[in-house]
Amino acid sequence: MFHLFMIFYVAHAHSGDKSNIEKAKKITHDLQVKDLANCYICPLLTFSDLEYGEIGYDAEMELCLDVLQFCDRLIVASEISKGVKTEIDFAKLIKMEVLQLGKDGELRPFTE
């Protein structure tokens, strides 16, 4: 059986802080469990096999934006780091809806 679903890109700051990977893991897990009709991906987890800075910041961001272009919506799930800002700007450039995860776990329209 084929289901139509949306792919949500979960943007989370990394900045070389390994605790951010754990935070992103919990956030992405909770979003996915709450909404089985859609798919939630987080590049911080997708590329966690790479050491921070291993291939260089620009190459890392290029990988993230390559993934983002195939998603339906962007969710800002942390403070806005340089990388998250790049993801937001790219999403806006391609006219993608940007949402923000509130402290209550609810999604809202993103406001800067």
C-alpha positions in Angstrom: 0.0 0.0 0.0 1.4 3.4 -1.0 0.9 6.4 1.4 1.4 10.0 0.7 3.3 11.8 3.4 5.3 14.9 4.0 9.0 15.0 4.9 9.9 17.4 7.6 13.5 18.6 8.0 14.4 19.1 11.6 17.0 21.8 11.9 19.1 21.7 15.1 22.3 23.5 16.0 25.4 21.4 16.3 28.4 23.6 16.9 30.6 20.7 17.8 28.6 20.0 21.0 27.8 16.3 21.2 24.9 17.0 23.6 23.1 18.7 20.7 23.0 15.3 18.9 21.2 13.8 21.9 18.8 16.8 22.0 18.1 16.5 18.3 17.6 12.7 18.7 14.9 13.2 21.3 13.2 16.0 19.5 13.1 14.0 16.2 12.0 10.9 18.0 9.1 12.7 19.8 7.9 14.4 16.6 8.0 11.1 14.7 6.2 9.1 17.4 3.5 11.8 17.6 2.9 11.9 13.8 3.2 8.5 12.1 1.5 9.9 8.9 4.7 11.9 8.0 8.5 11.5 8.1 10.9 13.5 10.2 14.6 13.7 9.4 17.4 15.6 11.0 20.7 16.0 9.2 22.5 16.2 12.5 21.5 12.6 13.0 21.8 11.6 9.3 25.4 12.7 9.2 26.4 11.9 12.8 28.9 9.4 11.4 31.0 12.4 10.4 33.1 14.2 13.0 32.3 17.9 13.4 34.4 19.7 10.8 35.8 16.5 9.3 35.0 17.5 5.7 34.8 21.2 6.4 31.9 23.5 7.2 30.9 24.3 3.6 30.8 20.7 2.5 28.8 19.8 5.6 26.3 22.5 4.9 26.1 21.5 1.2 25.1 18.0 2.3 22.4 19.4 4.6 21.0 21.7 1.9 21.0 18.8 -0.6 18.7 16.9 1.8 16.6 20.0 2.6 15.7 20.5 -1.1 13.8 17.2 -1.1 11.8 18.0 2.0 8.4 19.6 2.3 8.8 21.7 5.4 11.6 22.9 7.7 11.3 22.8 11.5 13.5 25.0 13.5 14.1 23.0 16.7 16.9 24.9 18.5 18.5 28.2 18.8 19.5 29.7 15.5 23.1 28.9 14.9 25.0 29.9 11.7 24.0 26.5 10.1 20.4 26.7 11.1 20.3 30.3 9.7 21.7 29.0 6.4 19.0 26.3 6.4 16.2 28.9 7.1 17.5 31.2 4.4 17.6 28.4 1.9 14.1 27.2 2.7 12.8 30.7 2.3 14.6 31.0 -1.0 12.9 27.9 -2.4 9.5 29.1 -0.9 9.4 26.3 1.7 7.2 26.7 4.8 9.3 27.2 7.9 7.9 26.1 11.3 9.3 26.5 14.8 9.1 24.0 17.5 7.8 25.6 20.7 8.9 24.7 24.2 5.6 22.9 24.6 6.4 20.6 21.6 3.9 22.2 19.3 4.7 23.5 15.8 4.0 27.1 15.0 4.8 29.4 12.0 8.4 30.6 12.3 9.0 34.2 13.2 12.5 35.7 13.5 
